[in-house]
Amino acid sequence: PGDGSVPAGAGIAVTVQFETPDAGAVASTEAAVRGVPAVRSAVTTSLALGGVSLMRLTYDGDPAALAAALQARGFQVSGGGQSLRIRRGAPPAQPPVQPRPADAAPAGE
């Protein structure tokens, strides 16, 4: 209606740039993006092995929610609106293992 909102069920077309060092990266990135709730389709439209490829996806929702969902799946997301660039981020940091205090012996010893 001119205010930037998307009618329910209409979906928005989003162009996503992503690094593709090899064919496996194409398949794994497409699979990860398709696994995001409300993504209806995700197809690589321009393939550049060893470079940056383009994916076109249809998303039922707000572009900011899509970016947040991709970040939750471990991607670094830049850009905004209907044009995003994603990169595989570093794996989530594991909380440090807390050493057991020396005085944690069972009571009564």
N, C-alpha and C positions, 0 to 999 in steps of 0.2 A: 504493500500500500504506500510505497514511497518513503517509509520511515526506516527502511533497512531490515525490517522483520521478514521472516520467511513463513509463508502460509504452511500450515501443518501438512505434512506428507509431500511437499513440493521438492524438498531437498535442494542443496546448493552445490554447484560445481566448484571444486577447489583444485588448484594446480599445486602439486608438491614437487619440489626439487629434492633429490636424494643422491648421495654418493653411491656409485656402483663399481667397486674395484673388480668384481667378477660376477658371473651369472648367478652364483649362489646368493649374492647380496640382493639381487633383483627379487628373487623368489622369497627370501626371508623378509625383506622389507614389505613387499606386497602382502604377504601373509600376516605380518604384524599389523599393518594398517587395516586390512579387512577384518581383523579381530576386534577392532574398536567398535563398541556399541554405536549404532546409528549410521555406520558407514554402509551404504548400500552397494557400492561398487568401487573398485580400485584397479586401474589398468595403467600399465606403463605405456605412454604414448610416444616417448622419444628415448631411445636407448643409447647410452654412451658408456660402454664398458671401459673402465679405467678413468671415468670422469663423472659428470653429474647428469643423471637421467631425469626425465619428467614423468610424473604420474598424475592422472586425472582421476579424481574420486568424487562421488556423490555422497553428501552427508546430510542427514536429517537433523539439523540443529544449528546452533550458533557457532560461527568459526572459532570464537574464543574457547568454547567448550571442546571443540575438536583439538585445538592446540594443547589444552590441559590434559586431554585423554592420551595424546601422543607422548607428552612428557611423562605421564604415569607409566607408560610402557617403555621408558628408558631412552626416549629420544630427546635431543636438544632441539628446540624449535625456535626458529627466527622468522621474521616476516609477520604478516598478519592478514586478517580478512580472508580473501579467497586465493591468496598466494603465499605458500609456506615453504620453508626450507627445513628439512629434518636431517639430523645426524645421529648416529648411534653414540650415546654418551657413555661415560665411564660406568661400569656396573655400580649399582647402589652400594654405598659404603656399609659394611657390616659393623654393628656396634662392637666395640672392643670387648674382649673377654675379660671379665672382672676376676682378678686373682682372689682366691679364697683366703680370707684373713687367717693368720696363724692361730689366732685364739678362737677359731670356730669349732673347736673340739666339742663333742657332746658334753652336756652338763653332767657333773658328778664324777669326772675323771680327775 
